[in-house]
Amino acid sequence: MANELRLAVHRGGGSIDPEKNYELRAQLSPLQLPYSRVQRILRECELNERNQNTYSLPIDYARQLVAMVCKVRTDNLSALKLRLATLLRQGKARFFNRHLFNETGLIEATLPSKSSLSFVDLNQTLRTDALWCKATDGVITDLEKGTVLFKCRPQDLREVTDKLRQCSYKITHTEVGHCPNKPLVDLTDRQMTRYQEFRKQILQDEDVVKIYDNVRAGSS
């Protein structure tokens, strides 16, 4: 349990505040541990995280088949890159920036009562709300679950998040991430299988927080 909390703090940006660290909040909600023990573990985590920094590593996979940005959190970037080097060689990948991504504020949320609207009307409402909240875009990610994604300039992330709360959206996650600035890549079934295995191996390193790529979901 202590290791799961440590990883949640680490991969969630280092904060021990569940309101700021959604990875930690997800771990704490079903946890059945005494409050005093949880607080002691989190204080230890906070001390361990003081020397950690967050970096973005651009990766070119399979000789320019896929572009990736790997978000990592570590106190030794050189050692991390050495650990990943073997995996990159196996996937014909390398640390290389093709400048195919823009840094973007990302806000995941669930819909307010507007979810009773039709799909077309809901899309229009999202665009109106995005405009009022200074977001650059707002899209439905899962109509059945009522989840949406707003994008904004990184420097506007806090302001846009606050305005969305005023519009009764329930915020589930915020981050400064990376979005492709060119058309997405379509992979064959075979290519997708190999790429997903490569992603899985990279994500097994505990210092790897998240991977962004330019692959179209469900491509074949």
N, C-alpha and C positions, 0 to 999 in steps of 0.2 A: 504493500500500500504506500509506504514511504517513497519507494522508487517511482511509482506512478505519479505521485504528487510532484516529485522533483522534476520528472520529465514534463509534466504539464506546465510548471512554472518556467522551465527552460525554454520549451517550444512556444510558449505563449508570450514571450518577450521579456521574461524576468520578473514581472510584477507578481506580488502575492495578494493583490487586491482582486477578488473575483469579478468585480464590476469592470475592471480594465483587462483582465486576462480570461478570455472565454474558454481557453483550454482548461484552465484551473477550475472554473465554475462548473464545467461539464463533469469533472472528476469529483468535485465536492458534493454535488447534489445527491448522488446515491450512497455516499460514504457513511458507514456506520462506525465512527470512531469518536472517542471522547473529544470535546472541544479543545481541552487543554493540550492533548497530544497532537491534534492537528495544528494548533498554533505553534507548538514547539518545532514540529517538522517544517512548517512554513518559514519560521525565523531562520532555521538552518539553511533552508533553500535560498533565502534572501542574501545571506552572507556568502554563499557559494556563487551567486550570480553577479556579484559586484564587479568581477573582472571580465565578465562576458560581454561581447559586442556582437551586433548583428551585421551581416554582410550579404551582398547579392552576388552570386557567381554565375556569369553567363556561360552556357555550355552549348557546343555544337555537336549534335548527335548524328551518327551514321553518315558522316561526310555531307553535312548540310541538309539531311533529310528533315530533321526537326531542330528547332531552336528552343532552348530552355533557359530559364533563370532559376537558380537554386538559392533559396533564402536559407542562410545558416546562422547559427548563434554559437559562438565559441570563444575561448580565451587563447586559442593557438591556431590561427588560420593556416599557417604553413603545414602544421601536422595534419590538419583536416584534409587539405588538398593532396597531401601525400597518401592518405588513406583512400581517397577517392580515385587516385591516379590509375590503379589497377583496374577498377571497374570501367573507367573511361576508355582505357585501351581495349578492353574486351568488347565494348560497344562501338568501337571506331569513333569515339567521341573525344572532345578536347575542350579545355577552357578557352573560349573564344567568343567575342562579342560581335554579333552581326547587326547590332542596333535595330532589332526588330520589335522592341518592346518600349512602352512608355510607362514611367512610374505613375501609378494611379491610386487614388483613394477608393477603397471598396467597402461598401456597407451592405451587409446582409440583414434582412428584416422580414417580419411577418406582417401580413396585411391587417389593417383595422377592419371595421364593419363594411368597408367598400367591397369586400370579397363577394357580396351578393350580386354585384354588377355583372353584366355579360363580359366576355373576354375582350371584345372590341372596346366597350366603354371603360373597362378596367385599364386597358393599355393606354387609353387617352388620359385617364385620371392620373396614372403613374407619370406620364410625361408632363402633365400640368404641375403635379406635386414636385417633380424633379426640378422644373424651372423655378418654382417658388423657393425651393430649398437650396438653390444654387448648385444642384447636382448637374453633371453633364449628360447623364443618361439614367433611365430607370426601366428595368425589364422584369417580366415574370419568369422566375426560374422553375417554379412548380405550382401550377394552378390548384391542384388538389390539396396540397399542403399549405397553400397561401403564402409561399415564400417569394421574395423579390430581391433584386440586386440593384443598388444605386452606385453610380460611379461619380467621382468628383476630382478636382485638383487636390494633390496631397496636402497643400497648405490650407484647404478648406474643409478637411475631414471633420474636425470637431464641430465647426459651425453647421455643416450640413447634417451631421448626426443629431445635433440639438434641435434643428428645425424639423427633422423627420419625426422626432419624438413628440413635438408639438402637434404634428399632424396625426398622432395616435398610432404611428408605426412602432412595433416592438422590435428593438434592435437586438440581433442575436450575435453579430460579429462585425468588427471593424478592423481594417488594416490598411497599410500602404503596401500595395502589391504591384504587379506588373501585368499589363495587358498588351497583346500583339497589336502592332500598328500596320500590319500587312494582312492580306487574306490568309485564312487558316489553311493548314495542310491536311489533305486527305490521305489516309494510309490504307493499304490493303489489310485483309484479315491477318495475314502472316506478319506483315510489318508491325501491325498494332500489337500482336501477341509478343513479339520480341521487344518492342518499345516499352510495353507495360511491365515486362520482367525487369528491364533495365531500370525503370523508375522505382520499382519495388526494392531493388537492391540498393539504390542510392538512398532511399528513405529509411532504410534500416539503420543508417548511422544516426545516433541519437542527437548529433549536432545539426542535422538537416531538419529544418522546420517545415518547409513547403517547397513544392516545385510548380512553376508556371511554365506553360508551353504554348506552342502555336498549332496544336493538333485539334482538328475538328472532332468533337465527341460523336461517337457512333459511326465514324467513317469506316469504309470497307472497300 
